[in-house]
Amino acid sequence: MKSLFTFKKIAFAAIAAAGLTFASSSADAGYGYGGYGYAPQYRLRKVVTYDYDYVTDYRYVTRYHHCGTPYQARIAFSRKIAIPVVSYVKVWY
């Protein structure tokens, strides 16, 4: 005749009891939403704004004197670049 209590059955029962005890205690305490027991009433929405900056770029061009001799001239060009700035805003619903 087989034994009614085997090591596998006892181990499984102990693990199951520990799991159920932990699950019920965490559900009662409301740990899912920071201890409040209900879901927050807002979401975080990503908002992208742009900050603008000017970058100076130098180029060399060939120019000519009044007598026709060439020379290199350094010309400065500036351009406007957009830098994305990411922030998160609470949106209540």
N, C-alpha and C positions, 0 to 999 in steps of 0.2 A: 504494500500500500504506500502511496506517495505521501509525503509530508504536506500538511496543509500550509505551513509557513515556510517558504523557501527564501533564500537570501535575495534573489531577484525581486520577488514580490514585496519584501520588506523595504528594500532600497527604493523601488518605484513608489511605494506609498509614502515614504518619507520625503522624497523629492516633490511629489505632487502636493502634499500638505504644505510644504514650505512655499511652493509657488503660489498656491491659492491664498495663503496668509499674506504674502507680500503684495499680491494683486489687489486684495480687498483693502489693505491698509493704505496703499497709494491712491486708490480710487476714492476712499473716504476723505482723505486729506486734501484732495483737489490739486495735486501737484502738476497736473497737465497744463494749467494756465497761471503759473506763478503763485499758487496757493489761494486764488480767489474762488475757484470752483465754477467759473463761467468764462466764456471766450471773450477776449477783448473786442471792443466795438470799433476798432480802427484797423487800417492796413497802412503799410509804408509804401508810398509811391515814389518811384525814382524820377527826379526832375533834373534835366540837364540844361544848364545855362552856359553861356560862353563869355569868356574874358578875352579882350582883344589886346594884342601887343604889336608893336612895330619892330621889324627886323631890318637892319641895314645890310644891303648886299652891294659889293663893289665889283665893277666890271671894267675891263680895259678895252678901249676903242682906239682906232687909228684915226688921227686927225692930221690936217695938213697946215703948214704955215702959209703965209701970203705968197711966199716964193715957190711953194710946191713941195717942200721937203716934209716927209711924214714924221710923226712922233706919236708916242703912246700916251693917252690921257686916261687917268683913273676917274671913273664916274661913279657916284654913289646913288643907288636906288634904294628906296625904302618900300617895304610892303607890309600890309596888315595881315596878321595871322590870328586865327581864332583858337583859343585854348578851352577845351570843354571842362566844365566844373560840375561834378556830380554831387547832388545832395538828395536826401530822403525826407519826405514830408508826410506827416500823419494825415490820412484821409478818413474821416469819420463817416460811418454809414448807419 
